[in-house]
Amino acid sequence: MLTKDQKDFFDENGYLMVEDAVTPEQLARLREITAAFIDASRAVSESNDVYDLDAGHGPGNPRLTRIKIPHKQDPYFWEVLRNSAMTQVLNDLLGPDTTILTSKLNTKAPGGGRAVEWHQDWAFYPHTNDDLLAFGLMLEDVDHDNGPLMVIPGTHKGPILSHDANGVFAGAIDPDDPLFERDKAVTLTGKAGSMTVHHARILHGSAPNVSDRPRFILFYELACADAWPILGSNSYFHALGQRKFWDDLQDRTVTGAPCLTPRLEQVPVRMPLPPAPDTGSIFKTQESAGAKSAFSKG
Ligand SMILES: O=C(O)CCC(=O)C(=O)O
């Protein structure tokens, strides 16, 4: 259970590090399943509903940016969210009724695995209130060299910066935006089994993996059940239609029950439109929109 100091820290700064978010047994099983997925990607030559491929991927050298929606690919990714220390952290921060928006296992292959340009998750999926956060469970140790998550503390209470480039929603801020205070960035490193928590409005990003070790972070994006989506780029559930949406809403309940009376708060909302040419993942959105990189050397 989180202490009052940890909760206050999250409220104030918009992020938190939690150690031992899963047991060693749970971690071992998650790694095993992940390794099997990566192995199976050898037979895949184009990004699809499961894999987002990185440049250089091939049968002899699997290089992925992402395993998409892992909790839909293998039930263990769902089970662990509902039966671990993560579950308690979720209830401590969002209350008893919680829902999942999406999940992703972001992988950075050794020697150059892809950067995630600076952004605010909220820009992708505005809701009726901002009781939304993401967990990032480290499946391997994460240090300064293998592309750790970085956050700018306190920005969850500030404006939503423009995420547009070349006339479309690019899913990344302009690194030259005067509101972007990069010198305030905090780097979130930790041992395998540790977990980052970041608020949906906090500015965050991560550099390429320059080490010889992979980086695997399993992200769950979660909300209080009374936060209803206004729109969401990349959220499959917007395309379901009412009946399937209803069924899916039950399936997405992590703890407690769905809430049919959205809580409406005064939150900054700008629709993530028009879409980038390729919205298959954040990597594809940022790349296809021509988002300016904060990490490229040139
Ligand atoms: O993988 C990372 O380092 C960051 C991931 C992220 O922010 C995202 O996928 O929205």
The ligand as an ORCA input file, in Angstrom:
! r2SCAN-3c Opt
* xyz 0 1
  O       8.509      3.460    -24.031
  C       8.715      4.557    -23.526
  O       9.817      4.881    -23.082
  C       7.628      5.606    -23.412
  C       6.329      5.114    -23.877
  C       5.277      6.122    -24.038
  O       5.318      7.196    -23.495
  C       4.135      5.798    -24.889
  O       4.163      4.752    -25.559
  O       3.162      6.599    -24.890
*
